[in-house]
């Protein structure tokens, strides 16, 4: 046997993660601490291979007065810099549980300036209109 049989083959670099952004046929409800804080028929669903789907809604579809701008920012591979909000309701606060991408480009451009939500007390429901 020659030495080349023991060499590990070089694997090609993984393909870029395919990204799809699609409008939702129905209404997206964002529930925080068992209360609806947003409802939209203009929501988009971001599907990105290897990650859980995310729903993005216009700020106008979030109940007024519950979002407080946070100083938190995070640079996310793909959509870019995320800017965060803290959710404040009468029953609970959700620190940095809402965010948006003001500079999203390319495949991520459709979600620019739309809000997404995540956290232990966040639940997303999609219903027919």
N, CA, C and O atoms as a MOPAC input file, in Angstrom:
PM7 MOZYME 1SCF
protein

 N      0.83300 1    -1.19100 1     0.00000 1
 C      0.00000 1     0.00000 1     0.00000 1
 C      0.87000 1     1.24500 1     0.00000 1
 O      1.88400 1     1.32400 1     0.69500 1
 N      0.44900 1     2.20300 1    -0.79200 1
 C      1.21300 1     3.44100 1    -0.75500 1
 C      0.57800 1     4.41200 1     0.23500 1
 O     -0.55100 1     4.20500 1     0.68000 1
 N      1.29500 1     5.45400 1     0.57000 1
 C      0.87200 1     6.38900 1     1.61100 1
 C     -0.40900 1     7.12300 1     1.23800 1
 O     -1.16800 1     7.49400 1     2.13300 1
 N     -0.68300 1     7.34600 1    -0.03600 1
 C     -1.87200 1     8.11300 1    -0.43100 1
 C     -3.16500 1     7.42700 1    -0.02500 1
 O     -4.19200 1     8.09100 1     0.10900 1
 N     -3.14000 1     6.10300 1     0.17500 1
 C     -4.35700 1     5.41700 1     0.59500 1
 C     -4.74200 1     5.77500 1     2.02600 1
 O     -5.88800 1     5.56300 1     2.42300 1
 N     -3.80900 1     6.31100 1     2.80800 1
 C     -4.09100 1     6.66500 1     4.19300 1
 C     -4.40000 1     8.14200 1     4.38000 1
 O     -4.71900 1     8.57700 1     5.48700 1
 N     -4.30900 1     8.89100 1     3.33200 1
 C     -4.58800 1    10.31400 1     3.43300 1
 C     -6.09300 1    10.54500 1     3.51500 1
 O     -6.87700 1     9.85300 1     2.86600 1
 N     -6.47100 1    11.50700 1     4.30500 1
 C     -7.88100 1    11.87200 1     4.43200 1
 C     -8.25000 1    12.73200 1     3.23700 1
 O     -7.57100 1    13.71700 1     2.94900 1
 N     -9.31100 1    12.37300 1     2.54300 1
 C     -9.69400 1    13.18300 1     1.38100 1
 C    -10.13900 1    14.57900 1     1.81900 1
 O    -10.70600 1    14.76300 1     2.89500 1
 N     -9.87100 1    15.52900 1     0.97500 1
 C    -10.30200 1    16.89800 1     1.25400 1
 C    -11.76200 1    17.00600 1     0.86300 1
 O    -12.14900 1    16.70900 1    -0.26700 1
 N    -12.55800 1    17.43800 1     1.82200 1
 C    -13.98600 1    17.59100 1     1.57700 1
 C    -14.24500 1    18.98600 1     1.01900 1
 O    -13.61400 1    19.95300 1     1.44400 1
 N    -15.15700 1    19.09000 1     0.08400 1
 C    -15.46700 1    20.42600 1    -0.43200 1
 C    -16.09500 1    21.27600 1     0.66700 1
 O    -16.72800 1    20.75300 1     1.58400 1
 N    -15.91500 1    22.57400 1     0.56700 1
 C    -16.51800 1    23.49100 1     1.53700 1
 C    -18.03200 1    23.34000 1     1.46900 1
 O    -18.59000 1    23.15400 1     0.38800 1
 N    -18.70400 1    23.42000 1     2.62200 1
 C    -20.16200 1    23.30800 1     2.58300 1
 C    -20.77400 1    24.42800 1     1.76300 1
 O    -20.28500 1    25.55800 1     1.76000 1
 N    -21.82800 1    24.10200 1     1.08500 1
 C    -22.53500 1    25.10600 1     0.27800 1
 C    -23.12900 1    26.16000 1     1.19600 1
 O    -23.43800 1    25.88200 1     2.35500 1
 N    -23.28200 1    27.34100 1     0.68700 1
 C    -23.90600 1    28.40600 1     1.46600 1
 C    -25.30200 1    27.95800 1     1.88500 1
 O    -25.99600 1    27.26000 1     1.14600 1
 N    -25.68100 1    28.36100 1     3.04400 1
 C    -27.00300 1    27.97400 1     3.54200 1
 C    -28.08600 1    28.62000 1     2.69400 1
 O    -28.13700 1    29.84600 1     2.59200 1
 N    -28.94800 1    27.82400 1     2.08800 1
 C    -30.03200 1    28.42100 1     1.30800 1
 C    -31.02100 1    29.14300 1     2.23700 1
 O    -31.38400 1    28.65000 1     3.30400 1
 N    -31.42500 1    30.29400 1     1.79600 1
 C    -32.34100 1    31.12600 1     2.56000 1
 C    -33.59900 1    31.33200 1     1.73700 1
 O    -33.52600 1    31.65200 1     0.55000 1
 N    -34.76700 1    31.14700 1     2.37300 1
 C    -36.02100 1    31.48400 1     1.70700 1
 C    -36.84400 1    32.36600 1     2.64300 1
 O    -36.92000 1    32.13200 1     3.84900 1
 N    -37.44800 1    33.37100 1     2.05300 1
 C    -38.34400 1    34.25800 1     2.78600 1
 C    -39.66600 1    34.22000 1     2.04600 1
 O    -39.73900 1    34.55300 1     0.86300 1
 N    -40.71900 1    33.80700 1     2.75500 1
 C    -42.02100 1    33.67200 1     2.11100 1
 C    -43.10100 1    34.37800 1     2.92700 1
 O    -43.04900 1    34.38600 1     4.15700 1
 N    -44.07900 1    34.97000 1     2.24100 1
 C    -45.21500 1    35.55400 1     2.95400 1
 C    -46.06700 1    34.44300 1     3.57400 1
 O    -46.14000 1    33.33200 1     3.04900 1
 N    -46.69400 1    34.75900 1     4.67400 1
 C    -47.55700 1    33.79700 1     5.36400 1
 C    -48.98600 1    33.97300 1     4.86500 1
 O    -49.51400 1    35.08400 1     4.82800 1
 N    -49.60100 1    32.85700 1     4.48300 1
 C    -51.01600 1    32.87200 1     4.09600 1
 C    -51.81800 1    32.63200 1     5.36400 1
 O    -52.08300 1    31.48800 1     5.73200 1
 N    -52.19400 1    33.68800 1     6.01500 1
 C    -52.90800 1    33.59800 1     7.28200 1
 C    -52.48200 1    34.73500 1     8.19000 1
 O    -51.93200 1    35.74100 1     7.74400 1
 N    -52.74600 1    34.55300 1     9.46100 1
 C    -52.40500 1    35.57200 1    10.46100 1
 C    -51.40100 1    34.97800 1    11.43200 1
 O    -51.57700 1    33.86100 1    11.91800 1
 N    -50.34800 1    35.73200 1    11.71000 1
 C    -49.34400 1    35.32500 1    12.69500 1
 C    -49.63000 1    36.08000 1    13.98800 1
 O    -49.76900 1    37.30300 1    14.00000 1
 N    -49.71400 1    35.31400 1    15.08000 1
 C    -49.94800 1    35.86300 1    16.41100 1
 C    -48.68500 1    35.64400 1    17.23300 1
 O    -48.12800 1    34.54600 1    17.25200 1
 N    -48.24000 1    36.69300 1    17.91100 1
 C    -47.11600 1    36.56800 1    18.83300 1
 C    -47.69000 1    36.65500 1    20.24200 1
 O    -48.31100 1    37.64700 1    20.62200 1
 N    -47.46600 1    35.59900 1    20.99600 1
 C    -47.97800 1    35.50500 1    22.36500 1
 C    -46.79200 1    35.63500 1    23.31300 1
 O    -45.80200 1    34.91500 1    23.18000 1
 N    -46.89300 1    36.54900 1    24.26200 1
 C    -45.85900 1    36.72400 1    25.28200 1
 C    -46.50900 1    36.61300 1    26.64500 1
 O    -47.44400 1    37.34900 1    26.95900 1
 N    -46.01500 1    35.69700 1    27.44900 1
 C    -46.55100 1    35.50600 1    28.80700 1
 C    -48.07100 1    35.33900 1    28.77700 1
 O    -48.79100 1    35.92800 1    29.58400 1
 N    -48.54400 1    34.52300 1    27.82500 1
 C    -49.95600 1    34.17300 1    27.64400 1
 C    -50.86000 1    35.32000 1    27.18000 1
 O    -52.08200 1    35.22700 1    27.29400 1
 N    -50.27200 1    36.39300 1    26.66300 1
 C    -51.06800 1    37.49600 1    26.11300 1
 C    -50.56400 1    37.82300 1    24.71200 1
 O    -49.35900 1    37.83700 1    24.46200 1
 N    -51.50000 1    38.08500 1    23.80400 1
 C    -51.11000 1    38.44700 1    22.44800 1
 C    -50.51000 1    39.84900 1    22.44300 1
 O    -51.11500 1    40.80100 1    22.93600 1
 N    -49.30100 1    39.95900 1    21.87300 1
 C    -48.64500 1    41.27200 1    21.78900 1
 C    -48.51300 1    41.75600 1    20.34500 1
 O    -48.18800 1    42.91700 1    20.09700 1
 N    -48.76900 1    40.85400 1    19.39500 1
 C    -48.69700 1    41.24100 1    17.98500 1
 C    -49.57200 1    40.30100 1    17.16800 1
 O    -49.76600 1    39.13600 1    17.51500 1
 N    -50.09200 1    40.84000 1    16.07800 1
 C    -50.93000 1    40.07300 1    15.16800 1
 C    -50.77700 1    40.68400 1    13.78500 1
 O    -50.94200 1    41.89200 1    13.61300 1
 N    -50.45900 1    39.84000 1    12.78700 1
 C    -50.19000 1    40.38700 1    11.46700 1
 C    -50.63000 1    39.46000 1    10.34600 1
 O    -50.48700 1    38.24000 1    10.42800 1
 N    -51.17200 1    40.07100 1     9.29400 1
 C    -51.43900 1    39.34400 1     8.05000 1
 C    -50.35500 1    39.67100 1     7.02400 1
 O    -50.43800 1    39.25100 1     5.87000 1
 N    -49.33400 1    40.42800 1     7.45300 1
 C    -48.23800 1    40.82200 1     6.56300 1
 C    -46.91600 1    40.19800 1     6.99600 1
 O    -45.85000 1    40.71600 1     6.66300 1
 N    -46.97400 1    39.10700 1     7.72500 1
 C    -45.76000 1    38.48100 1     8.25600 1
 C    -45.02100 1    37.69300 1     7.17900 1
 O    -45.61000 1    37.22000 1     6.20700 1
 N    -43.72600 1    37.56900 1     7.38400 1
 C    -42.86700 1    36.76300 1     6.52200 1
 C    -42.22800 1    35.65600 1     7.35400 1
 O    -41.97300 1    35.81900 1     8.54700 1
 N    -41.97600 1    34.53200 1     6.69800 1
 C    -41.30600 1    33.40400 1     7.35400 1
 C    -39.92100 1    33.25200 1     6.73200 1
 O    -39.78400 1    33.10200 1     5.51700 1
 N    -38.90100 1    33.29400 1     7.58000 1
 C    -37.52500 1    33.09600 1     7.15000 1
 C    -37.14400 1    31.65500 1     7.45800 1
 O    -37.18700 1    31.21200 1     8.60500 1
 N    -36.76900 1    30.93200 1     6.39900 1
 C    -36.28000 1    29.56600 1     6.56800 1
 C    -34.84000 1    29.56100 1     6.09800 1
 O    -34.52100 1    29.99000 1     4.98900 1
 N    -33.97500 1    29.06200 1     6.97500 1
 C    -32.55100 1    29.08400 1     6.73400 1
 C    -32.01900 1    27.73800 1     7.16200 1
 O    -32.06700 1    27.39700 1     8.34300 1
 N    -31.51700 1    26.97500 1     6.22400 1
 C    -31.09300 1    25.60300 1     6.47500 1
 C    -30.25400 1    25.50800 1     7.74700 1
 O    -29.29900 1    26.26100 1     7.93600 1
 N    -30.62800 1    24.56700 1     8.61400 1
 C    -29.90400 1    24.34000 1     9.85200 1
 C    -30.39200 1    25.18000 1    11.01300 1
 O    -29.84300 1    25.08400 1    12.11100 1
 N    -31.40700 1    25.99700 1    10.80000 1
 C    -31.94300 1    26.84600 1    11.86500 1
 C    -33.46300 1    26.72500 1    11.90700 1
 O    -34.10300 1    26.37800 1    10.91500 1
 N    -34.01400 1    27.01400 1    13.05700 1
 C    -35.47500 1    27.00600 1    13.20100 1
 C    -36.05500 1    28.17700 1    12.40100 1
 O    -35.44400 1    29.24400 1    12.34200 1
 N    -37.22700 1    27.99000 1    11.78900 1
 C    -37.85900 1    29.09800 1    11.06000 1
 C    -38.15600 1    30.26900 1    11.99600 1
 O    -38.42400 1    30.07900 1    13.18200 1
 N    -38.10400 1    31.46800 1    11.44900 1
 C    -38.43100 1    32.67300 1    12.19600 1
 C    -39.53200 1    33.41900 1    11.47000 1
 O    -39.60100 1    33.41000 1    10.24100 1
 N    -40.39100 1    34.06500 1    12.24000 1
 C    -41.45400 1    34.89100 1    11.68200 1
 C    -41.10700 1    36.35400 1    11.92800 1
 O    -40.66100 1    36.72600 1    13.01300 1
 N    -41.31800 1    37.17300 1    10.90900 1
 C    -41.01400 1    38.60300 1    10.97200 1
 C    -42.27700 1    39.39000 1    10.68500 1
 O    -43.00300 1    39.09000 1     9.73700 1
 N    -42.54100 1    40.40800 1    11.51300 1
 C    -43.75300 1    41.21400 1    11.40900 1
 C    -43.40300 1    42.69900 1    11.36100 1
 O    -42.38200 1    43.12000 1    11.90500 1
 N    -44.25600 1    43.49100 1    10.70500 1
 C    -44.05800 1    44.94300 1    10.73300 1
 C    -44.26300 1    45.49100 1    12.15200 1
 O    -45.09900 1    44.99000 1    12.90400 1
 N    -43.50500 1    46.50200 1    12.49800 1
 C    -43.63400 1    47.14200 1    13.80900 1
 C    -45.06000 1    47.63800 1    14.04400 1
 O    -45.54800 1    47.60300 1    15.17400 1
 N    -45.72800 1    48.09700 1    12.99300 1
 C    -47.10800 1    48.59400 1    13.12900 1
 C    -48.08300 1    47.53200 1    13.60600 1
 O    -49.16800 1    47.86300 1    14.08400 1
 N    -47.71700 1    46.26000 1    13.48400 1
 C    -48.60900 1    45.16800 1    13.89800 1
 C    -48.34900 1    44.68600 1    15.32400 1
 O    -48.94300 1    43.70400 1    15.77000 1
 N    -47.46100 1    45.37900 1    16.03600 1
 C    -47.18200 1    45.08600 1    17.44400 1
 C    -47.99100 1    46.06400 1    18.28100 1
 O    -48.07200 1    47.24900 1    17.96000 1
 N    -48.59200 1    45.55900 1    19.36300 1
 C    -49.37900 1    46.43000 1    20.23300 1
 C    -48.51500 1    47.60200 1    20.70400 1
 O    -47.37200 1    47.39700 1    21.11300 1
 N    -49.04000 1    48.81300 1    20.65300 1
 C    -48.24400 1    49.99200 1    21.00200 1
 C    -47.85600 1    50.01700 1    22.48200 1
 O    -48.57700 1    49.52300 1    23.34700 1
 N    -46.69900 1    50.60700 1    22.73500 1
 C    -46.28300 1    50.85000 1    24.10500 1
 C    -45.63900 1    49.68900 1    24.83600 1
 O    -45.33500 1    49.81400 1    26.02200 1
 N    -45.42000 1    48.56200 1    24.17100 1
 C    -44.84500 1    47.42100 1    24.90100 1
 C    -43.37800 1    47.17500 1    24.57200 1
 O    -42.73500 1    46.35900 1    25.23300 1
 N    -42.83800 1    47.85100 1    23.57800 1
 C    -41.44300 1    47.64400 1    23.21200 1
 C    -40.60000 1    48.82700 1    23.68000 1
 O    -40.94000 1    49.98800 1    23.45500 1
 N    -39.49900 1    48.49500 1    24.33300 1
 C    -38.55200 1    49.51800 1    24.77100 1
 C    -37.21300 1    49.22400 1    24.11000 1
 O    -36.68200 1    48.12100 1    24.24300 1
 N    -36.66500 1    50.20700 1    23.39700 1
 C    -35.39500 1    50.00700 1    22.70800 1
 C    -34.31400 1    49.60700 1    23.70900 1
 O    -34.22600 1    50.15800 1    24.80600 1
 N    -33.50900 1    48.65500 1    23.31200 1
 C    -32.41200 1    48.14400 1    24.13500 1
 C    -31.09300 1    48.61300 1    23.52500 1
 O    -31.03400 1    48.93900 1    22.33900 1
 N    -30.05400 1    48.64700 1    24.32400 1
 C    -28.72400 1    48.97900 1    23.81700 1
 C    -28.04800 1    47.75700 1    23.19000 1
 O    -26.96900 1    47.87800 1    22.61100 1
 N    -28.66800 1    46.59900 1    23.30200 1
 C    -28.07000 1    45.36400 1    22.81000 1
 C    -28.06500 1    45.33300 1    21.28800 1
 O    -29.05400 1    45.67000 1    20.63800 1
 N    -26.93400 1    44.92100 1    20.74100 1
 C    -26.78800 1    44.68000 1    19.30800 1
 C    -25.98800 1    43.39700 1    19.14600 1
 O    -25.16900 1    43.05100 1    19.99700 1
 N    -26.23400 1    42.69600 1    18.04400 1
 C    -25.51200 1    41.44800 1    17.77900 1
 C    -25.30900 1    41.34300 1    16.27700 1
 O    -26.22900 1    41.59000 1    15.49800 1
 N    -24.09800 1    40.97500 1    15.87400 1
 C    -23.80700 1    40.80100 1    14.45500 1
 C    -24.08300 1    39.34100 1    14.10000 1
 O    -23.34500 1    38.44900 1    14.51900 1
 N    -25.13900 1    39.09600 1    13.33200 1
 C    -25.53500 1    37.74700 1    12.93200 1
 C    -25.05300 1    37.46000 1    11.51900 1
 O    -25.22700 1    38.27900 1    10.61700 1
 N    -24.45200 1    36.30600 1    11.33500 1
 C    -24.02700 1    35.88200 1    10.00500 1
 C    -25.25700 1    35.85800 1     9.10100 1
 O    -26.26200 1    35.23100 1     9.43600 1
 N    -25.18400 1    36.51200 1     7.99500 1
 C    -26.30800 1    36.54100 1     7.04400 1
 C    -27.02500 1    37.86700 1     7.08700 1
 O    -26.71900 1    38.75700 1     6.29300 1
 N    -27.98900 1    38.02800 1     8.00700 1
 C    -28.76800 1    39.26900 1     7.98800 1
 C    -28.02500 1    40.48500 1     8.53400 1
 O    -28.45700 1    41.61400 1     8.30300 1
 N    -26.93000 1    40.28900 1     9.24500 1
 C    -26.13700 1    41.42000 1     9.72100 1
 C    -26.44100 1    41.82000 1    11.14800 1
 O    -26.75700 1    40.97800 1    11.98900 1
 N    -26.34300 1    43.11100 1    11.41400 1
 C    -26.46800 1    43.63400 1    12.76000 1
 C    -27.92500 1    43.62500 1    13.22300 1
 O    -28.80500 1    44.19600 1    12.57800 1
 N    -28.15700 1    42.96000 1    14.36000 1
 C    -29.48900 1    42.91000 1    14.97100 1
 C    -29.56900 1    43.97900 1    16.05700 1
 O    -28.63200 1    44.15700 1    16.83500 1
 N    -30.68400 1    44.68200 1    16.10200 1
 C    -30.95600 1    45.67600 1    17.13900 1
 C    -32.14200 1    45.16700 1    17.94700 1
 O    -33.13100 1    44.70200 1    17.38000 1
 N    -32.04600 1    45.25600 1    19.26900 1
 C    -33.00200 1    44.58900 1    20.15000 1
 C    -33.96400 1    45.53600 1    20.85100 1
 O    -33.70300 1    46.72700 1    21.02000 1
 N    -35.09400 1    44.94700 1    21.25100 1
 C    -36.09400 1    45.58400 1    22.10000 1
 C    -36.34500 1    44.68200 1    23.30100 1
 O    -36.21300 1    43.46100 1    23.22200 1
 N    -36.70700 1    45.31000 1    24.41100 1
 C    -37.21600 1    44.59000 1    25.56600 1
 C    -38.73200 1    44.70700 1    25.52900 1
 O    -39.27300 1    45.79000 1    25.30700 1
 N    -39.40900 1    43.60000 1    25.74600 1
 C    -40.87900 1    43.58400 1    25.79900 1
 C    -41.27900 1    43.90800 1    27.23500 1
 O    -40.79300 1    43.27700 1    28.17400 1
 N    -42.15800 1    44.88600 1    27.40700 1
 C    -42.61300 1    45.28100 1    28.74400 1
 C    -44.14500 1    45.27000 1    28.76400 1
 O    -44.79900 1    46.04500 1    28.06600 1
 N    -44.69100 1    44.37700 1    29.57800 1
 C    -46.14100 1    44.32300 1    29.75700 1
 C    -46.44300 1    44.49700 1    31.24300 1
 O    -45.52500 1    44.61500 1    32.05600 1
 N    -47.70700 1    44.51300 1    31.59200 1
 C    -48.08900 1    44.64500 1    32.99300 1
 C    -47.67000 1    43.43000 1    33.81600 1
 O    -47.47900 1    43.53400 1    35.02700 1
 N    -47.52500 1    42.27100 1    33.15400 1
 C    -47.25200 1    41.03600 1    33.89800 1
 C    -45.80600 1    40.57200 1    33.83500 1
 O    -45.38200 1    39.78900 1    34.68600 1
 N    -45.02600 1    41.03500 1    32.84400 1
 C    -43.66000 1    40.51500 1    32.70200 1
 C    -42.82900 1    41.39100 1    31.77800 1
 O    -43.35300 1    42.18500 1    30.99700 1
 N    -41.52300 1    41.22200 1    31.89300 1
 C    -40.57700 1    41.85400 1    30.97800 1
 C    -39.82900 1    40.76100 1    30.23300 1
 O    -39.46300 1    39.74400 1    30.82300 1
 N    -39.60200 1    40.96000 1    28.95000 1
 C    -38.82000 1    40.03500 1    28.13700 1
 C    -37.60900 1    40.77400 1    27.59500 1
 O    -37.67500 1    41.38700 1    26.53000 1
 N    -36.50600 1    40.71700 1    28.32700 1
 C    -35.30500 1    41.46000 1    27.96000 1
 C    -34.73800 1    40.92100 1    26.64600 1
 O    -34.42300 1    39.73600 1    26.52700 1
 N    -34.61700 1    41.80500 1    25.67700 1
 C    -34.02800 1    41.48200 1    24.37400 1
 C    -34.72500 1    40.31100 1    23.67600 1
 O    -34.06200 1    39.50900 1    23.01900 1
 N    -36.03400 1    40.20200 1    23.80500 1
 C    -36.77600 1    39.10700 1    23.17900 1
 C    -37.44400 1    39.51300 1    21.87100 1
 O    -38.22100 1    38.74400 1    21.30500 1
 N    -37.14700 1    40.71400 1    21.39100 1
 C    -37.60600 1    41.16600 1    20.07200 1
 C    -36.43400 1    41.87400 1    19.40700 1
 O    -35.68200 1    42.59400 1    20.06400 1
 N    -36.27900 1    41.66700 1    18.09700 1
 C    -35.18900 1    42.33700 1    17.38800 1
 C    -35.50600 1    42.46500 1    15.91400 1
 O    -36.44600 1    41.86200 1    15.39700 1
 N    -34.68800 1    43.27600 1    15.25400 1
 C    -34.84700 1    43.51700 1    13.82000 1
 C    -33.47700 1    43.75200 1    13.20700 1
 O    -32.49400 1    43.98500 1    13.91000 1
 N    -33.43300 1    43.68500 1    11.88700 1
 C    -32.19200 1    43.85800 1    11.13600 1
 C    -32.34400 1    45.07700 1    10.21100 1
 O    -32.90800 1    44.95900 1     9.12400 1
 N    -31.84400 1    46.24200 1    10.63800 1
 C    -32.04600 1    47.44400 1     9.81900 1
 C    -31.19600 1    47.50500 1     8.55400 1
 O    -31.45300 1    48.33800 1     7.68400 1
 N    -30.19000 1    46.64100 1     8.43300 1
 C    -29.30300 1    46.70600 1     7.27600 1
 C    -29.28700 1    45.40800 1     6.47600 1
 O    -28.36700 1    45.18500 1     5.68900 1
 N    -30.27600 1    44.55400 1     6.66100 1
 C    -30.30700 1    43.26600 1     5.95200 1
 C    -30.28100 1    43.48600 1     4.44900 1
 O    -30.97800 1    44.35100 1     3.91900 1
 N    -29.45800 1    42.68100 1     3.76600 1
 C    -29.30700 1    42.80600 1     2.31700 1
 C    -29.38100 1    41.44000 1     1.66000 1
 O    -29.46500 1    40.41400 1     2.33400 1
 N    -29.34800 1    41.44300 1     0.33100 1
 C    -29.32000 1    40.19100 1    -0.42600 1
 C    -30.54100 1    39.33500 1    -0.14900 1
 O    -31.66900 1    39.82600 1    -0.17500 1
 N    -30.31200 1    38.04200 1     0.12000 1
 C    -31.42200 1    37.12000 1     0.40200 1
 C    -32.23500 1    37.55000 1     1.61500 1
 O    -33.39900 1    37.17200 1     1.75000 1
 N    -31.62300 1    38.34400 1     2.50700 1
 C    -32.28600 1    38.75000 1     3.74400 1
 C    -32.99700 1    40.10400 1     3.62200 1
 O    -33.65500 1    40.53200 1     4.56900 1
 N    -32.88000 1    40.77100 1     2.49800 1
 C    -33.46800 1    42.10500 1     2.32400 1
 C    -34.96500 1    42.16700 1     2.65200 1
 O    -35.40300 1    43.17200 1     3.21200 1
 N    -35.77500 1    41.14200 1     2.33300 1
 C    -37.20800 1    41.25400 1     2.64300 1
 C    -37.51700 1    41.40600 1     4.13300 1
 O    -38.58200 1    41.91600 1     4.48200 1
 N    -36.60500 1    40.97300 1     5.03000 1
 C    -36.88900 1    41.07600 1     6.47400 1
 C    -36.35600 1    42.36800 1     7.08000 1
 O    -36.52300 1    42.60200 1     8.27700 1
 N    -35.72000 1    43.20700 1     6.27000 1
 C    -35.17100 1    44.46200 1     6.78800 1
 C    -36.25800 1    45.24700 1     7.51900 1
 O    -37.34900 1    45.46800 1     6.99400 1
 N    -35.93200 1    45.66100 1     8.73700 1
 C    -36.79700 1    46.48900 1     9.59200 1
 C    -38.05300 1    45.77200 1    10.10600 1
 O    -38.88800 1    46.40400 1    10.75300 1
 N    -38.20600 1    44.48100 1     9.83700 1
 C    -39.32300 1    43.73100 1    10.41500 1
 C    -38.86200 1    43.09200 1    11.71700 1
 O    -37.68700 1    42.75800 1    11.86600 1
 N    -39.78300 1    42.92200 1    12.65800 1
 C    -39.45600 1    42.37300 1    13.98000 1
 C    -39.62400 1    40.86600 1    14.03800 1
 O    -40.51800 1    40.29900 1    13.41000 1
 N    -38.75400 1    40.23200 1    14.79700 1
 C    -38.89700 1    38.82100 1    15.12500 1
 C    -38.80500 1    38.68500 1    16.63600 1
 O    -38.29600 1    39.57800 1    17.31400 1
 N    -39.29200 1    37.57800 1    17.16000 1
 C    -39.39100 1    37.38300 1    18.59800 1
 C    -38.89800 1    35.99600 1    18.97800 1
 O    -39.06900 1    35.03900 1    18.22400 1
 N    -38.28400 1    35.89500 1    20.15100 1
 C    -37.89100 1    34.59400 1    20.69000 1
 C    -37.63800 1    34.75000 1    22.17900 1
 O    -37.24100 1    35.81500 1    22.65300 1
 N    -37.87500 1    33.67400 1    22.90000 1
 C    -37.63700 1    33.66400 1    24.33600 1
 C    -38.49000 1    32.59800 1    25.00200 1
 O    -39.34700 1    31.98500 1    24.36600 1
 N    -38.25200 1    32.38700 1    26.26600 1
 C    -38.94200 1    31.32400 1    27.01800 1
 C    -40.45100 1    31.54700 1    27.09100 1
 O    -41.21900 1    30.58600 1    27.14100 1
 N    -40.87900 1    32.81200 1    27.09600 1
 C    -42.32800 1    33.09400 1    27.21800 1
 C    -42.96400 1    33.49500 1    25.89700 1
 O    -44.10800 1    33.94900 1    25.87500 1
 N    -42.23800 1    33.33500 1    24.79100 1
 C    -42.76700 1    33.68100 1    23.46100 1
 C    -43.34000 1    32.43200 1    22.80200 1
 O    -42.73300 1    31.36000 1    22.82700 1
 N    -44.51800 1    32.59500 1    22.21500 1
 C    -45.13900 1    31.52800 1    21.42400 1
 C    -45.66900 1    32.16400 1    20.14500 1
 O    -46.28400 1    33.23000 1    20.18200 1
 N    -45.43100 1    31.51500 1    19.03100 1
 C    -45.90800 1    32.00200 1    17.73600 1
 C    -47.00000 1    31.04800 1    17.25700 1
 O    -46.81500 1    29.83100 1    17.25200 1
 N    -48.13100 1    31.61000 1    16.85700 1
 C    -49.24100 1    30.82700 1    16.31100 1
 C    -49.62000 1    31.38700 1    14.94700 1
 O    -49.64200 1    32.60200 1    14.74700 1
 N    -49.91700 1    30.49500 1    14.01400 1
 C    -50.38200 1    30.91000 1    12.69500 1
 C    -51.78300 1    30.36800 1    12.52500 1
 O    -52.02700 1    29.17400 1    12.70000 1
 N    -52.71400 1    31.26600 1    12.17800 1
 C    -54.11300 1    30.87700 1    11.99900 1
 C    -54.57900 1    31.33300 1    10.62400 1
 O    -53.93700 1    32.15900 1     9.97500 1
 N    -55.71100 1    30.77700 1    10.19200 1
 C    -56.32400 1    31.27300 1     8.96600 1
 C    -56.89900 1    32.64400 1     9.24900 1
 O    -57.25700 1    32.95500 1    10.38400 1
 N    -56.98700 1    33.46200 1     8.21100 1
 C    -57.51800 1    34.81900 1     8.38200 1
 C    -58.99000 1    34.76900 1     8.64600 1
 O    -59.62200 1    35.81100 1     8.81800 1

